[in-house]
């Protein structure tokens, strides 16, 4: 039996819960969970915002731990190895996306907390191909957010061959945005942070931004008209997207990482004239995750976290809901 914390209804308090995972699959590994980040996607699943939650739900998809058991066909991982697990816990390994190396786009991929139990527990299971050895220099207590938030903001750098001389804007300096600033600075880009908080403008400069502007100041947006090669949006609220499109250079791209649920109100003619693009992306493929981990270790990038014990899970959830967390929350056993 695996001991965990589960929610039993939308928005419900997490309570102690035990479940039998059954026999370990040949291609699976079992992980002793040491740390697990809390992502906004965990809140969405807890509240069934996406209409696909099955209760009882054990959240948690930013897992750091050690291998406890290895299936007979999972030959590249060893018992005792320090590893991480993110949003995906498996892929079909046969569709065109998987065969092309885009496993993260697999229509039949298995999500760590969709229809199965995640990392708010003493153990968690996953397909071995979705579990990654952690570089020695990375801190176990803070590395968990790299496996969802980190790879989400790193993925566009490789997908769009972002130049090291590119001018990049980041909208929203929170759980995703604060890591984006660090990655982009280490990539070599000129980085501008857009945030509505004066305090976060100052923090953004310390995290790697070269410039910090108010996201609510129309004159600030006008001052950077035609400036950016790429703008990454990490927020889930509605903004004046046409103003941000105007801030792009010809062939520039406005790329969505935050799941804003409001329809996008965009004028098409400026997009046509400047050959500008709008796009979005999820987490990365296994190859991109490995590259992200190596890049993180080389450049000593570190998520800024607040630490809670696993038994404080409800307190930690409330802290995340408050919007006051700086910038990711990690549970430790």
N, C-alpha and C positions, 0 to 999 in steps of 0.2 A: 504494500500500500504506500502511496505517496501522500505526504502531508502538505497541504497548501492552504491558501486563502482564496475564497470564491465569493462572488456575488450571485444572489439567487433571484434577483429581479432588476429591472432597469433602474439605475441610480441607487441601488440598494447597498447597504453596508457590507463590506467583505467580512466573512466569518471563517473560522477554521473548517477545513473540509478535507476528506481523505478519498482517494480513488485508486482503483486497481488499473494500472496501465496495460496489463496483459503481457504476453511474451514479447521480448525484444525482437524487432524485425531484423532480417539479415543485413539490410543496408542502413540500419539505424544505429545511433549511439544514445546512451543515457548520460546526462550531465548532472553532477553535483553542483547545485546552484550556490554561488557565494554572494553574488551581487546581481541586481536586476534594476534597470532604469524604468522610470514611469514616463511614458510618452503621451501626448495628447490623443493619439490613436487609442490608447487604453481607455481614456475617458469616453471616447466615441463608442467603443465597443461596450463599455459598462452601461452606457445609457441607451444602447441599441439605436444610435443615431443613423446608422447605415442599414438597419433592418435585416442584419444577418447574424445577430448574436444568439447563441444557444446557452441557456442557463441550466445548471450552475456554470458560471464562467470564471476560470482562473486566468487573470490577465498576465501581462509581462512578456515582452518580446525584445528586450535589450539585455540579454543574459550573459553573464560572465561566470565561469566555473571551471571545474576539472572533469575530465572524462571518467565516468564511473564504470561503464560497461560498453563493449563494442560488439556489434553484430558480426556474424561470420564473414560477410562480404564487404565490410567497411574496413579496408586494410590500410588506409592512409592516416588513421588516428589511433592513438594508444591510450590505454588506461593511465590516468594521472596527468595527462597533457592539459595545459591551460588553454581554454578555448572561449569563443564567443558565438552567440546565436542571435539573429535578428528577426525581421518581420517574416521571412520565408523559412519554413521548416522542411520544405521538399519541393521538387519539381517533377514534371512528368518524364523528362529526359528523352522525349521522342518527337515532340512537335517541332515545327520549323523554327520557332523562337529559341527553344533549347538547343537545337542542333546548330543554330547560328551564333550561339554564345550569349543570347539575350534571355537567359533564364528568368530574369526579373519580369519579363513580359509574357511568360508562360500562362496561357488561359486556364490551365489545370494545375497551377502551382498550389501548394498547401501553405496556408498562413499559420503562424505559430499559435495564434489565439482565435482562429476561426474554425469552429467545429472540433476543437481540441483544446487541451489545457496548456497554459504557458508557464512563465517563470516566477510567479509569486508563490513559490513552492520550494521544497527541499531538493527536488529533482525535476528534470524535464527531458523529454525525448524529441529527437529530430532526425531527419535523414542526414547521413554523414556529409553529403555534398553541400549542405547548408550550414555546416559548422566549421569554424575557422580557427586555426592556432593563433594565439595572441603573441605578437612580438615581445621579447623579454623586457624592453624598456617601457612598455605601456603599463600604467597603474591599474590593477584589477578593479579598484574601488571606483574609478572614474571612467573606465573604458566602455561601459555598457552603452551609453548614448551614441557612440560611434556607429553601432550596428543598426540604427534606424535613422536618427537625425543626422548623424555624420555622413553616412553614405548617401542620404537623400541630397545633401547639398554638394557633395563631391561628385556625384554621378554626372551632372551637366558639364563639368570641366572636361571630362573625357569624351562624352557623347558628342559635344560640339567643337572639339579641338580648340578650346579657348586658348588664345595666345597669351604668353607671359607678359605681353605689353598691353593687353586689353584693358579698357576702362569699364569697370563693373560696378553696378549699384546693387545694394541689398536692402530690400524693404522689410522692416521688422527685425528688431534685435532681441530675439527671444531664444527659445530652445534650439531652433534651426539657425537663425540668423547669426548668433554669436559664434557658432562653429564655421559658418560660411565666411565670416570676416577673416578668421585664422587661416582657413584653407586658401582663400584668394590671395591674401598677403604673401603666404609662403609660395604660391604659384607664380608670383611676380607681378600681379595685376595692380593697377591703381584702383583703390577700393573706396567707394562712397557708401556710407550708411544712411538710410532714411528711417527715422524713428520719430514718434510723437512725443517722446519723453526727453526732457532736457538732461536728466541724470544719465539716461542711456546714451545720449550723444557723447558724453564725456567717457563713458565706459567703452563705447564703440571704438574710440581712438586708441584706447589702451589695448583693445583686443586685435587691432590690426588695420582698422580703417584709416585712410589718409585724410578723409573729409567726412563730416557728419552734418546732415541737413534735416530740417523738420519736414516730416511727411505731410503736415497739415498747412504748410506755408506755401501758398501758390507762387509767391515771388521767388522762393527758393527753387521750386521746380522750373520756373521760367529761366532762372540763371544758368541751368544746365541743359537747355534745349540743344538737341543734336549732339550730346556729349558721349553717350554710352554705347559700347558695343553689345553689352548684355546687362539686363536688369533681372535679378532673381527676386521674386516675391515669396516671402515665407509666411505671410499673414493669411488669416481666414475671414477677413472683413472686406467690405466693399470700399474701394478707393476710386479716385478719378483716374481711371486707367488710360484715358486719352491723353492726360497730361504726362503720364509716364511714357506712353508711346512717343510723344513729342520729344522726350528727352533722349531718344535713341538716335544714333547715327543711321544713315542709309545702310540697309542690310542688318540693322540691329535686331535684337531679339528680346522680347518680354517673356520670361519663363516662370511658370507657376509651380511652386513646390508646396505652398500652403493651400489647403482645400477650401477655398472660398465657395460658398454654396449659392451666392447670388449670381444671376446671369451677368456676363460681361457686356458692358455697354461700350462698344468700340466703333469708332468711325473708320470705315474701310478705305476711303479715298487716300488719307495720309499713309496708310499701310501700303497701298498700291504704288503711290508716287515714290516712297522711300524703300520699297521692297523689304519692308519690315515684317517680322514674324511674331506669332504668339504660339507658345507651346507649353507643355507640362511634362513631368516625369516622376516616376516612383523611386523606390530604392534601386540599388545597382545589382548587376550580375555577380556571381561568385568571383569572377576574374577581377571585376572592378572593386569589389570589397577587399580582396587581397592587396590590390594596388593601393587602395585608400589606407589600409593598415600600415603598409610599408612607408607611405608618404607621411602618415601621422607620426610614426616612430622617428623617421629621419628629421622631421622639422619640429619635433617635440610639441605637437598640437595637443591640447588637453581641454575636454569639455569642462565648463565651470559647473559644479554640482553642489547640491545640498544633500546631506546624508541622513537617512532614517533607518531604524531597525525594521525588519520585516514585520514584527508584531505591531509596529506603529503605522501599518499600511493605510488605515483610514485617516489618520492625521496627515500622512503624506499626500493622499488623494485630495484632501481638503485644501492643502497648501497649493497644489497644482491648480485646482479649480479657482483659487483666489486670484490667480494671475500675478502673484508676487514672487514666485520662485525665481532665483538667479542661479543658473538658467535651466538646469535639468535636475531632477530628483532621482536619487538612487537608493534602493532598499538593499540592506545587507543582512545576511544571516549571522 
